[in-house]
Amino acid sequence: MSQKTINVDAELLTVKDVAAMLGVAENTVWNWRHAGEMAPATKIGRRVLWRRSEIEAWLDTRTEARR
């Protein structure tokens, strides 16, 4: 029986990754997080990480409707 290996790091993004993905400064991501305006993060030890799917879903909620 073979076991499937899941690459968790591929789905988890650091603040640097999120900032690059959104085109903003890392401080902006931290500010949004502390203000409660950012997608939910996951803490693993001291690391704060975001699931790519959470960032994408968060972006979808902020997409303006076409006029």
C-alpha positions in Angstrom: 0.0 0.0 0.0 1.5 3.3 -1.0 1.0 6.5 0.9 0.3 9.8 -0.7 2.6 12.6 0.2 1.0 16.0 0.5 3.2 19.1 0.0 1.7 21.5 2.5 4.2 24.2 1.8 2.8 24.5 -1.8 -0.5 25.6 -0.3 0.7 27.8 2.5 2.0 31.3 1.8 4.2 33.6 3.9 3.5 37.3 4.4 6.2 37.9 1.7 4.3 35.6 -0.7 1.0 37.2 0.0 2.4 40.7 -0.4 3.9 39.7 -3.7 0.7 38.1 -4.9 -1.3 41.2 -4.0 1.3 43.7 -5.2 1.5 45.5 -1.8 4.1 45.9 0.9 4.5 43.3 3.7 3.6 46.0 6.2 0.3 46.5 4.4 -0.6 42.8 4.8 0.3 43.0 8.5 -1.8 46.1 8.9 -4.8 44.5 7.1 -4.4 41.4 9.3 -4.4 43.4 12.6 -7.3 45.5 11.4 -9.3 42.3 10.6 -9.5 43.2 6.9 -7.3 40.3 5.7 -8.1 36.6 4.9 -7.8 34.4 8.0 -4.3 33.2 8.7 -2.9 30.0 10.2 -0.3 30.1 13.0 2.2 27.3 13.1 4.6 28.0 15.9 5.7 31.6 15.4 4.9 31.5 11.7 1.8 33.2 10.3 0.8 31.5 7.0 -2.1 31.8 4.7 -3.7 29.1 2.6 -3.6 30.1 -1.1 -7.3 29.2 -1.3 -8.2 31.6 1.5 -6.4 34.4 -0.2 -8.1 33.7 -3.5 -11.5 33.5 -1.8 -10.8 36.8 0.0 -9.9 38.4 -3.3 -13.1 37.2 -4.8 -15.1 39.0 -2.1 -13.4 42.2 -3.0 -13.9 42.1 -6.7 -16.1 44.9 -7.9 -19.1 44.1 -10.0 -18.9 45.1 -13.7 -21.0 48.1 -14.6 
